[in-house]
Amino acid sequence: MKRTISTSDAPAAVGAYSQATINGDLIVTAGQLPLTPDGELLDDAPVAEQTKQCLENVEAILVSEDGSLDDVLKTTVFLNDIDDFEEFNEVYSEFFGEEPPARSAVEVGNVPKGAAIEIEAIAMTD
C-alpha cells in the first residue's frame, strides 16, 4: 500500500506532489532541487554546491525511513547545461562511492526555479 513521505529534514514540496512515496520496501523520491530544508534556493551557487544540496535532500528523505544512499538503485539527474556534467559528477561520486546506483543524466530546457540541477532517486530498503 502506497503512503507518502514527509520530513522536515528536506525542503517541503512546493507543488502538488510529495517529497517521496513508499510502497513496501520501494521508495521513490520526487526530484530534489538545491533547496535547503528551510526553503532557501541555492540557484546562484556553483553546480557542485547545488548537487551537494540535492543529494543531501535525497539522503534526508531516505534516512527518515531508516534508509540510506546505499539503498539507491537508480537516480535521474536533470541538468540545465550538460557542460556542468564533470562538476556535478565529481560531487555525486563522493556521495555514492565504489558501488554507485544506475543513473541517467540529461540536459533539459529549464530546471524549475532557475536551478542548475534536479535529482530524483529510486531506492529499496530492507
C-alpha positions, 0 to 999 in steps of 0.5 A: 500500500502506497503512503507518502513521505514527509520530513522536515529534514528536506525542503517541503514540496512546493507543488502538488506532489510529495517529497517521496512515496513508499510502497513496501520496501520501494521508495521513490523520491520526487526530484530534489532541487538545491533547496535547503530544508528551510526553503532557501534556493541555492540557484546562484551557487556553483553546480557542485554546491547545488548537487551537494544540496540535492543529494543531501535532500535525497539522503534526508528523505531516505534516512527518515525511513531508516534508509540510506544512499546505499539503498539507491538503485537508480537516480535521474539527474536533470541538468540545465547545461550538460557542460556542468556534467564533470562538476556535478559528477565529481560531487555525486561520486563522493556521495555514492562511492565504489558501488554507485546506483544506475543513473541517467543524466540529461540536459533539459530546457529549464530546471524549475526555479532557475536551478542548475540541477534536479535529482530524483532517486529510486531506492529499496530498503530492507 
